[in-house]
Amino acid sequence: MKPVAEFERVRTLLTQQSTASASDSALSQYEKRLKALRQTLRQERHEYPLGAILVSIGAITDRELNRALSAQHHSKQERLLGELLVEMGLIHNKQLTHALAIQHAASSLQDSNNNNPFGGASN
């Protein structure tokens, strides 16, 4: 499973378990998995950064992106940009999911072009 999809699945499960008063050990396991996924996702580099995608689709402004990036940089918590934007109330989960889908599609297209001996050119 891709790290982004797994992250979203685990984050949703953690939220559901928190409201269903799950055991502390189960919640701790979810939190550990989220931490590991955050580290994996933080190390991924994309041709099209999430912030740029969100600005290009009009979900946030450049100023809001810069404010979120600054908050992320100065935060002691290891928050991903998408999480932080949702927490700041600048975007909704649906907008984040849409932007992540665009990012994934762009990365997949880029990967398929890199594997094409003709460089993605059509004849």
One Martini backbone bead per residue (centre of mass of N, CA, C, O) as a GRO file, in nm:
protein
  123
    1MET     BB    1   0.098   0.035   0.021
    2LYS     BB    2   0.078   0.349   0.006
    3PRO     BB    3   0.168   0.588   0.229
    4VAL     BB    4  -0.073   0.781   0.195
    5ALA     BB    5  -0.300   0.574   0.220
    6GLU     BB    6  -0.211   0.459   0.491
    7PHE     BB    7  -0.221   0.719   0.649
    8GLU     BB    8  -0.524   0.774   0.612
    9ARG     BB    9  -0.621   0.507   0.735
   10VAL     BB   10  -0.485   0.535   1.015
   11ARG     BB   11  -0.605   0.810   1.090
   12THR     BB   12  -0.897   0.716   1.083
   13LEU     BB   13  -0.873   0.490   1.290
   14LEU     BB   14  -0.777   0.665   1.523
   15THR     BB   15  -1.028   0.842   1.536
   16GLN     BB   16  -1.230   0.614   1.584
   17GLN     BB   17  -1.094   0.494   1.838
   18SER     BB   18  -1.101   0.749   2.015
   19THR     BB   19  -1.424   0.763   2.015
   20ALA     BB   20  -1.435   0.439   2.112
   21SER     BB   21  -1.245   0.378   2.344
   22ALA     BB   22  -0.975   0.257   2.316
   23SER     BB   23  -0.702   0.127   2.385
   24ASP     BB   24  -0.393   0.243   2.455
   25SER     BB   25  -0.234   0.037   2.283
   26ALA     BB   26  -0.382   0.085   2.016
   27LEU     BB   27  -0.325   0.388   1.996
   28SER     BB   28  -0.017   0.362   2.008
   29GLN     BB   29   0.013   0.202   1.745
   30TYR     BB   30  -0.103   0.416   1.559
   31GLU     BB   31   0.095   0.644   1.634
   32LYS     BB   32   0.352   0.495   1.545
   33ARG     BB   33   0.267   0.455   1.250
   34LEU     BB   34   0.232   0.755   1.184
   35LYS     BB   35   0.521   0.838   1.241
   36ALA     BB   36   0.651   0.657   1.025
   37LEU     BB   37   0.490   0.775   0.786
   38ARG     BB   38   0.584   1.065   0.810
   39GLN     BB   39   0.880   1.005   0.752
   40THR     BB   40   0.839   0.886   0.474
   41LEU     BB   41   0.685   1.129   0.347
   42ARG     BB   42   0.906   1.349   0.402
   43GLN     BB   43   1.118   1.201   0.198
   44GLU     BB   44   0.946   1.259  -0.026
   45ARG     BB   45   0.969   1.345  -0.372
   46HIS     BB   46   0.817   1.586  -0.587
   47GLU     BB   47   0.747   1.745  -0.874
   48TYR     BB   48   0.466   1.816  -0.714
   49PRO     BB   49   0.389   2.003  -0.473
   50LEU     BB   50   0.132   2.034  -0.263
   51GLY     BB   51   0.121   2.342  -0.234
   52ALA     BB   52   0.115   2.404  -0.541
   53ILE     BB   53  -0.147   2.258  -0.595
   54LEU     BB   54  -0.331   2.418  -0.402
   55VAL     BB   55  -0.284   2.686  -0.544
   56SER     BB   56  -0.366   2.602  -0.841
   57ILE     BB   57  -0.674   2.520  -0.732
   58GLY     BB   58  -0.756   2.745  -0.501
   59ALA     BB   59  -0.738   2.656  -0.188
   60ILE     BB   60  -0.487   2.850  -0.170
   61THR     BB   61  -0.256   3.078  -0.093
   62ASP     BB   62   0.058   3.188  -0.083
   63ARG     BB   63   0.034   3.304   0.202
   64GLU     BB   64  -0.081   3.048   0.337
   65LEU     BB   65   0.151   2.865   0.265
   66ASN     BB   66   0.375   3.026   0.409
   67ARG     BB   67   0.246   3.006   0.688
   68ALA     BB   68   0.249   2.693   0.705
   69LEU     BB   69   0.554   2.651   0.656
   70SER     BB   70   0.641   2.811   0.903
   71ALA     BB   71   0.489   2.644   1.113
   72GLN     BB   72   0.627   2.378   1.042
   73HIS     BB   73   0.922   2.470   1.100
   74HIS     BB   74   0.849   2.571   1.413
   75SER     BB   75   0.758   2.302   1.490
   76LYS     BB   76   0.775   2.028   1.716
   77GLN     BB   77   0.596   1.889   1.538
   78GLU     BB   78   0.535   1.623   1.299
   79ARG     BB   79   0.400   1.782   1.035
   80LEU     BB   80   0.220   1.776   0.771
   81LEU     BB   81   0.103   1.994   0.555
   82GLY     BB   82  -0.186   1.887   0.527
   83GLU     BB   83  -0.249   1.868   0.827
   84LEU     BB   84  -0.197   2.166   0.894
   85LEU     BB   85  -0.409   2.293   0.705
   86VAL     BB   86  -0.647   2.161   0.845
   87GLU     BB   87  -0.592   2.264   1.136
   88MET     BB   88  -0.602   2.574   1.032
   89GLY     BB   89  -0.858   2.589   0.821
   90LEU     BB   90  -0.770   2.612   0.501
   91ILE     BB   91  -0.869   2.313   0.469
   92HIS     BB   92  -1.011   2.023   0.361
   93ASN     BB   93  -1.002   1.691   0.329
   94LYS     BB   94  -1.106   1.691   0.037
   95GLN     BB   95  -0.883   1.876  -0.075
   96LEU     BB   96  -0.647   1.700   0.005
   97THR     BB   97  -0.728   1.448  -0.152
   98HIS     BB   98  -0.726   1.584  -0.428
   99ALA     BB   99  -0.427   1.677  -0.426
  100LEU     BB  100  -0.308   1.391  -0.384
  101ALA     BB  101  -0.420   1.276  -0.647
  102ILE     BB  102  -0.267   1.463  -0.832
  103GLN     BB  103   0.015   1.391  -0.734
  104HIS     BB  104  -0.003   1.090  -0.799
  105ALA     BB  105  -0.065   1.118  -1.101
  106ALA     BB  106   0.190   1.278  -1.172
  107SER     BB  107   0.391   1.063  -1.071
  108SER     BB  108   0.292   0.833  -1.252
  109LEU     BB  109   0.345   0.976  -1.517
  110GLN     BB  110   0.644   1.024  -1.473
  111ASP     BB  111   0.723   0.726  -1.438
  112SER     BB  112   0.620   0.629  -1.718
  113ASN     BB  113   0.807   0.819  -1.881
  114ASN     BB  114   1.080   0.706  -1.764
  115ASN     BB  115   1.009   0.403  -1.884
  116ASN     BB  116   1.010   0.529  -2.161
  117PRO     BB  117   1.210   0.510  -2.442
  118PHE     BB  118   1.049   0.782  -2.572
  119GLY     BB  119   0.971   0.994  -2.335
  120GLY     BB  120   0.643   1.014  -2.398
  121ALA     BB  121   0.620   1.018  -2.688
  122SER     BB  122   0.423   1.060  -2.960
  123ASN     BB  123   0.327   0.923  -3.294
   0.00000   0.00000   0.00000
